[in-house]
Amino acid sequence: AGVTPDVVSYSSLLNFVGSETEARAILDEMTAAGVTPDVVSYSSLLNFVGSETEARAILDEMTAAGVTPDVVSYNSLLNFVGSETEARAILDEMAAVGVTADESTFTTALKNVKTIEDALALTEQWLMNGHFVGRGTLQAAFSKSVLHLSAEELLSLYNKQQFRFDTCLENPINQYRRAGRKDDALRLLLVAPQTGASIKFYREDYAITRRYFQEILRSGGDEDNLYYAYGIAAHANEDWLVMKKMLDIALRRAYAEKRKTHIQRMLGDAPV
């Protein structure tokens, strides 16, 4: 006996279509066969839209058919909005219909925000509304231009965040370097010493980073991250004697097991 396709079968088929026309044909076939398209079926149409108007039309079509758009549907719509105001309106609409935003929702919404200050204001609002703001969202906020800020001003914004991830400072480090503002980039190394952007800086400008760390030490600097950052920079450049001296101090001062493990691994890389 033949097996009658159901909504799951048709939704699987929709994964392989190459145009909205093909997707529409399958939806028509589903309806003719008495199979009601669900949110996954309709969301396949959103893969082929090219504007906010088209995306909104599909969400309206879903609603008219008695299908409630989900977070994926709204995230697709957010891809096309052209302003922070529109993004806020869609987030408000999601809350009103009971659709819970996810991190993709927030990172997509932040694409339409122009400044880091406005982006961080939005993340603060989301936190106040009970949403979890994760690493991806904060990295999106800190990817906005920071060139109107000094490193100290940027760190003031960073330190005010309820959740802090050092990877949020990777983009600012790169921005400052590209703008020729190495002093600002160097300052961030002490806060985010082991990010990819930091390692790249150590390897490409070791003379500059080494001189920066040495000047701080000569002036009496003694913060824990200084020895850790200098040790990482020396490790990245196989400057083994300096690495061992700095990391021995950093290891004695380390309190987090993750940092201790990282330091011990680097020390183990030195030739005997």
C-alpha positions in Angstrom: 0.0 0.0 0.0 1.1 3.5 -0.7 2.1 5.9 2.0 0.3 9.2 2.1 2.7 12.1 2.5 2.1 14.2 5.6 3.3 17.7 6.6 6.7 16.4 7.7 7.2 14.7 4.3 6.4 17.9 2.4 8.5 20.1 4.7 11.4 17.8 4.1 10.8 18.2 0.4 10.8 21.9 0.7 14.3 21.8 2.0 15.5 21.0 -1.5 13.6 23.5 -3.6 15.5 26.2 -5.4 13.0 29.0 -5.9 9.9 30.6 -4.4 7.9 29.3 -7.4 8.9 25.7 -6.6 8.1 26.2 -2.9 4.7 27.7 -3.8 3.9 24.7 -6.0 4.6 22.3 -3.2 2.4 24.3 -0.8 -0.4 24.2 -3.4 0.1 20.4 -3.7 0.0 20.1 0.1 -3.3 22.0 0.3 -4.8 20.0 -2.6 -3.9 16.8 -0.8 -5.6 17.9 2.4 -2.3 18.5 4.2 -2.2 21.8 6.1 1.1 23.7 5.8 2.7 24.5 9.2 5.1 27.2 10.3 8.1 25.2 8.9 6.4 24.9 5.5 5.7 28.7 5.3 9.2 29.5 6.6 10.7 27.9 3.5 9.2 30.7 1.5 11.2 33.2 3.5 14.4 31.7 2.1 13.6 33.3 -1.2 12.3 36.8 -0.3 14.3 39.9 -1.1 12.7 42.6 0.9 10.9 43.5 4.1 7.7 43.9 2.2 7.9 40.4 0.8 8.8 38.9 4.1 6.0 40.7 5.9 3.5 39.5 3.2 4.4 35.9 4.0 4.0 36.4 7.7 0.6 38.0 7.1 -0.3 35.0 4.8 0.8 32.6 7.6 -1.4 34.4 10.2 -4.4 34.5 7.8 -4.0 30.7 7.4 -4.1 30.3 11.2 -0.4 29.6 11.4 1.5 31.5 14.1 4.9 32.8 12.9 7.8 31.5 15.1 11.2 33.0 16.1 12.7 31.8 12.8 10.0 33.6 10.8 10.6 36.9 12.7 14.4 36.6 12.5 14.0 36.4 8.7 11.9 39.5 8.7 14.4 41.3 10.9 17.1 40.7 8.2 15.3 43.3 6.0 14.4 46.1 8.4 16.2 49.4 7.7 16.2 51.1 11.0 16.6 50.6 14.8 13.0 51.8 15.1 11.7 49.1 12.8 13.7 46.5 14.6 12.3 47.6 18.0 8.8 47.4 16.6 9.3 43.8 15.4 10.7 42.8 18.8 7.7 44.4 20.5 5.4 42.5 18.1 7.1 39.3 18.9 6.6 39.9 22.6 2.9 40.8 22.1 2.2 37.5 20.2 4.2 35.4 22.7 7.2 34.6 20.5 10.4 34.4 22.5 13.4 36.0 21.0 16.7 34.1 20.8 20.3 35.3 20.3 19.9 35.3 16.6 17.0 37.7 17.0 19.1 40.1 18.9 22.2 39.9 16.7 20.1 40.4 13.6 18.3 43.4 15.2 21.6 45.0 16.1 22.6 45.1 12.4 20.4 48.1 12.1 21.9 50.0 15.0 24.4 52.6 14.1 26.4 53.3 17.3 27.9 51.2 20.0 26.1 53.3 22.6 22.7 52.6 21.1 23.5 49.0 20.7 24.5 48.6 24.3 21.4 50.6 25.4 19.3 48.0 23.5 21.1 45.0 25.2 20.5 46.6 28.6 16.8 47.0 27.7 16.6 43.3 26.7 18.2 42.3 30.0 15.8 44.4 31.9 13.0 42.6 30.0 14.2 39.3 31.2 16.1 38.1 28.1 19.5 36.5 28.3 22.1 38.5 26.4 24.9 36.2 25.4 28.3 36.4 23.9 27.1 36.7 20.3 24.8 39.6 21.1 27.5 41.6 22.9 30.1 40.9 20.2 27.6 42.3 17.7 27.2 45.4 19.9 31.0 45.9 20.3 31.5 45.4 16.5 30.1 48.9 16.0 32.7 51.6 15.3 34.6 52.6 18.4 36.9 55.1 16.8 35.1 58.1 18.4 36.2 56.6 21.8 39.5 56.3 23.5 40.4 52.8 24.9 39.6 54.0 28.4 36.2 55.3 27.3 35.5 52.0 25.6 36.6 50.0 28.6 34.2 52.1 30.8 31.3 50.9 28.6 32.7 47.3 28.7 33.0 47.2 32.5 29.4 48.4 32.9 28.1 45.2 31.2 26.4 42.6 33.4 28.1 39.9 31.4 31.6 40.5 30.0 33.4 38.4 27.4 36.9 39.3 26.4 36.2 38.3 22.8 34.0 41.4 22.6 37.2 43.4 22.5 38.6 41.6 19.4 36.8 43.9 16.9 37.8 47.1 18.8 41.5 45.9 18.8 41.4 45.4 15.1 39.6 48.8 14.5 42.2 50.7 16.5 45.1 48.9 14.7 43.7 49.6 11.3 43.2 53.3 12.3 46.9 53.5 13.4 45.9 53.9 17.0 48.2 51.4 18.5 48.2 52.9 22.0 44.5 52.3 22.3 44.9 48.8 20.9 47.7 48.0 23.3 45.6 49.1 26.3 42.9 46.5 25.4 45.5 43.8 25.4 45.7 44.0 29.2 42.0 43.2 29.4 41.7 40.7 26.6 45.2 39.2 26.4 44.4 35.8 24.8 41.9 36.6 22.1 42.7 35.9 18.4 43.1 39.6 17.7 45.6 39.9 20.6 47.7 37.0 19.4 47.7 38.4 15.9 48.9 41.7 17.3 51.7 40.0 19.4 52.9 38.1 16.3 52.8 41.0 13.9 54.1 43.7 16.2 56.1 42.0 18.9 58.6 44.7 19.3 55.9 47.2 19.9 53.9 45.0 22.4 57.1 44.0 24.2 58.2 47.6 24.6 54.7 48.5 25.9 54.7 45.8 28.6 58.3 46.7 29.6 57.4 50.4 30.0 54.6 49.5 32.3 56.9 47.3 34.4 59.5 50.0 34.6 56.9 52.5 35.8 55.9 50.2 38.6 52.9 48.4 37.0 52.1 45.2 38.8 48.7 44.0 37.7 48.2 40.3 37.3 47.0 40.6 33.6 50.3 42.4 32.7 52.4 39.3 33.4 49.9 37.0 31.8 49.6 39.2 28.6 53.4 39.6 28.3 53.8 35.9 28.8 51.3 35.1 26.1 53.0 37.6 23.7 56.4 36.0 24.4 55.0 32.5 23.9 53.5 33.6 20.5 56.9 34.7 19.4 58.9 31.8 21.0 60.7 34.2 23.3 61.1 31.4 25.9 63.2 33.1 28.6 60.8 36.1 28.8 57.8 33.8 28.6 59.0 31.7 31.5 59.8 34.7 33.7 56.4 36.3 33.1 54.3 33.2 33.2 55.9 32.0 36.4 54.7 35.2 38.1 51.3 34.9 36.4 50.9 31.3 37.6 51.7 32.2 41.2 49.0 34.9 41.0 46.4 32.9 39.1 43.2 32.0 40.9 41.1 30.5 38.1 41.8 26.9 37.2 41.2 27.7 33.5 44.0 30.3 33.6 46.3 28.0 35.5 45.8 25.3 33.0 46.5 27.7 30.1 49.7 29.0 31.7 50.9 25.5 32.5 50.3 24.4 28.9 52.3 27.4 27.5 55.2 26.7 29.9 55.2 23.1 28.7 55.8 24.3 25.2 59.2 25.7 26.0 62.2 23.6 24.8 64.0 21.8 27.6 
